[in-house]
Amino acid sequence: MFISDLHLGSKAAKAEFLIDFLRYHDADIIYLVGDIVDGWRLRRSWHWPQSHNDVVQKLLRKARKGTSITYIAGNHDEFARQFQGVHFGGIVVADRAIHETADGRRLLVIHGDQFDTVVHNQRWLAYLGDYAYDAAMMVNRVVTKLRHLLGLPYWSFSSWAKVKVKKAVNFIGSFQTVLTEEARRSHVDGVICGHIHHAAIETYEDVQYINTGDWVESCTAVVEHFDGRMEIIHWAKILPEAPDEPFIPMLIEDRVVEAA
């Protein structure tokens, strides 16, 4: 299971959605693909409600029960990069990792900010963009409240705008191209990343590009099935139809699966 861009510590984080997702899904390997904690926002103002603590406790509990969890650091939690190789409660920190799928493919797991020229070459512009993103998230919260009052399901204004604004579409396309080239340089079959908050599974010739999305806008995760097939799960869409009882993990042939 691959999840990224939780941005715990920000008001935009959909911690309750993630907690519910983790209730209904289990895996023997979990990758946290960067921006799990939002250090940028925590430096500006402290925001850490109980639900954010609950997410951390939920993940630590899974680690204690035997789940292998790798924390890939991102740009918002870049402080974690100084702890590469260190274990925290069973969770190991890394800058990147290689994941081997059930069907034998090797995938590079990396947050992706390393290939964002704005983040690295124009730091002030990245921070300015972060403030603009906060404004978009504020609009998101207003839209969400109105839709809730009208009995409508969750919908992300910022995600919609991202695929409608030409410059945003061009940036997403460029990011995918650069990450695909990095996968080729690393001699692997594909790449799994986060960073741009846009979930996708694409194939570029011989390389598969997978983006996990985020948990501030789209509430998405990527899961690997037992045959190696990858799938994006949009939890905000599934949530209203979720069963009353959580799935119960059972150990079959040394792998964890879920049964109702």
C-alpha positions in Angstrom: 0.0 0.0 0.0 1.4 3.4 -1.0 0.1 6.7 0.6 1.6 10.2 0.4 1.0 13.9 1.1 -1.0 13.5 4.3 0.3 17.0 5.4 -0.4 16.3 9.1 -0.1 19.5 10.9 -2.1 21.5 8.4 -5.8 22.3 8.6 -6.3 20.9 5.1 -5.3 17.3 6.1 -8.2 14.9 5.8 -7.0 12.8 8.8 -10.5 11.4 9.5 -10.8 10.1 5.9 -7.4 8.4 6.2 -8.2 6.8 9.6 -11.3 5.4 8.1 -9.3 4.1 5.0 -6.8 2.4 7.3 -9.7 0.7 9.2 -10.8 -1.0 6.0 -7.4 -1.7 4.4 -4.4 -3.6 5.6 -1.2 -4.7 3.9 2.0 -6.5 4.8 4.1 -3.6 3.3 3.2 0.1 3.5 5.2 3.0 2.0 4.6 6.5 3.2 5.7 8.4 0.1 6.6 11.8 1.6 5.0 15.0 3.0 3.5 12.9 5.8 4.1 15.7 8.3 3.9 19.3 7.1 6.9 21.0 8.7 6.4 24.1 6.6 3.0 24.9 8.2 3.9 23.8 11.7 6.8 26.3 11.6 4.3 29.1 10.8 1.6 28.0 13.3 1.1 24.9 15.4 -1.9 22.8 14.5 -2.0 19.2 15.7 -5.5 18.0 16.6 -6.2 14.6 18.1 -7.2 13.1 14.7 -3.6 13.8 13.4 -2.2 12.0 16.5 -4.6 9.1 15.8 -3.2 8.7 12.3 0.3 8.3 13.8 -0.9 5.9 16.4 -2.7 3.8 13.8 0.4 3.5 11.7 2.6 2.7 14.7 0.1 0.0 15.7 0.3 -1.6 12.3 4.1 -1.6 12.6 4.0 -3.3 16.0 1.8 -6.0 14.5 4.4 -6.8 11.9 3.6 -4.5 8.9 6.8 -3.3 7.2 6.5 0.5 6.9 9.0 2.7 5.1 8.8 6.5 5.5 10.1 8.2 2.3 10.9 11.9 3.2 9.5 14.7 1.1 10.1 18.5 0.9 7.5 19.4 3.6 9.1 16.9 6.0 12.6 17.2 4.7 13.8 17.2 8.3 13.3 13.5 8.2 16.1 13.1 5.6 18.7 13.4 8.3 17.4 10.2 9.9 17.8 7.9 6.9 18.1 4.3 8.0 16.8 5.1 11.5 13.8 3.1 12.9 11.1 4.9 14.8 8.7 2.5 16.4 9.2 0.0 13.6 9.0 2.6 10.8 12.3 3.0 8.9 13.1 6.4 7.2 14.6 6.6 3.7 15.1 9.0 0.9 14.1 6.5 -1.7 13.5 2.7 -2.0 13.1 -0.1 -4.5 9.9 -2.1 -4.3 9.6 -5.5 -5.9 6.1 -6.3 -7.0 4.4 -9.7 -6.8 5.0 -10.2 -10.5 8.7 -9.4 -10.3 8.9 -5.8 -11.4 11.2 -3.3 -9.7 9.7 0.1 -8.9 11.5 3.2 -7.6 9.7 4.7 -4.7 10.5 8.4 -4.2 8.6 11.5 -3.2 9.6 13.5 -6.3 10.4 16.9 -5.0 14.0 16.3 -5.9 13.0 16.9 -9.5 10.9 20.0 -8.9 13.1 22.9 -10.1 10.9 25.5 -8.3 11.4 23.7 -4.9 15.2 23.6 -5.3 16.1 26.6 -7.4 13.5 29.2 -6.4 12.8 28.5 -2.8 11.0 31.8 -2.2 8.6 31.0 -5.1 7.9 27.5 -3.6 6.9 29.2 -0.3 4.8 31.7 -2.1 3.1 28.9 -3.9 2.5 27.2 -0.6 0.6 30.3 0.6 -1.5 30.3 -2.6 -2.2 26.6 -2.0 -3.5 27.5 1.5 -5.9 29.9 -0.1 -7.1 27.2 -2.5 -7.6 24.9 0.5 -9.7 27.5 2.2 -12.0 27.7 -0.8 -12.1 23.9 -0.7 -13.3 23.9 2.9 -16.1 26.4 2.1 -17.2 24.3 -0.9 -17.1 21.1 1.2 -19.3 22.7 3.9 -21.8 23.9 1.3 -22.0 20.5 -0.4 -22.4 18.8 2.9 -25.4 21.1 3.8 -26.9 20.3 0.4 -26.4 16.5 1.0 -23.8 16.2 -1.8 -20.7 14.0 -1.7 -17.2 15.4 -1.2 -15.7 17.2 -4.2 -12.3 18.9 -4.4 -12.3 22.4 -6.1 -8.5 22.5 -6.2 -8.3 19.0 -7.9 -10.8 20.2 -10.5 -8.9 23.4 -11.1 -5.6 21.5 -11.4 -6.8 19.6 -14.5 -8.5 22.6 -16.0 -5.7 25.2 -15.8 -3.3 24.9 -18.7 -0.1 25.7 -16.8 -1.0 23.1 -14.1 -1.6 20.5 -16.8 1.7 21.3 -18.4 3.5 21.1 -15.1 2.0 17.7 -14.3 3.0 16.4 -17.8 6.6 17.6 -17.3 6.8 16.1 -13.9 5.7 12.7 -15.1 8.3 12.9 -18.0 11.1 13.7 -15.6 10.2 11.0 -13.1 9.9 8.4 -15.9 13.4 9.3 -17.1 14.7 8.9 -13.5 13.2 5.4 -13.4 15.1 4.6 -16.7 18.4 6.0 -15.2 17.8 3.8 -12.1 17.3 0.7 -14.3 13.9 -0.1 -12.9 10.5 -0.9 -14.4 8.7 2.1 -13.0 8.3 4.8 -10.4 5.9 5.5 -7.6 5.9 9.0 -6.3 3.7 11.8 -4.8 4.4 15.5 -4.4 2.1 17.0 -7.1 -1.2 15.8 -5.5 -2.4 14.2 -8.7 -3.1 10.5 -8.6 -2.3 8.6 -11.9 -1.1 5.4 -13.3 0.4 5.8 -16.8 2.7 3.8 -19.0 5.4 5.6 -21.0 6.8 3.0 -23.5 8.6 0.6 -21.2 8.2 2.5 -17.9 5.2 2.7 -15.6 4.5 6.0 -13.8 2.4 5.9 -10.6 1.4 8.8 -8.5 -0.3 8.1 -5.1 -2.2 11.4 -5.0 -2.8 13.0 -1.6 -4.9 13.2 1.5 -5.8 16.9 1.5 -7.7 17.1 -1.8 -8.5 13.8 -3.5 -8.0 11.3 -0.7 -6.3 8.6 -2.8 -3.9 5.7 -2.3 -2.3 3.1 -4.5 -2.5 -0.6 -3.6 -0.8 -3.6 -5.1 -2.9 -6.7 -5.6 -1.6 -10.2 -5.1 -0.9 -10.5 -8.8 1.2 -7.3 -8.9 -1.5 -5.2 -10.5 -1.6 -1.6 -9.2 -4.8 0.3 -8.5 -5.7 3.8 -7.3 -8.3 3.9 -4.6 -10.4 7.1 -4.3 -11.5 6.8 -0.7 -13.7 9.9 -0.7 -15.9 8.3 -3.3 -16.0 4.9 -1.7 -16.5 6.1 1.9 -20.3 6.6 1.8 -20.7 3.0 0.5 -18.3 1.4 2.9 -19.6 -1.6 4.9 -20.5 -1.1 8.6 -18.0 -3.7 9.7 -14.2 -3.4 8.9 -12.4 -6.0 7.0 -10.7 -8.6 9.1 -7.1 -9.4 8.0 -6.3 -13.1 7.7 -2.9 -14.7 7.2 -2.9 -17.0 4.2 0.4 -18.3 2.7 2.4 -15.8 4.7 0.6 -12.8 3.2 -2.0 -10.6 4.8 -5.3 -10.4 2.9 -8.7 -9.0 3.8 -12.0 -10.8 4.1 -15.3 -9.4 5.1 
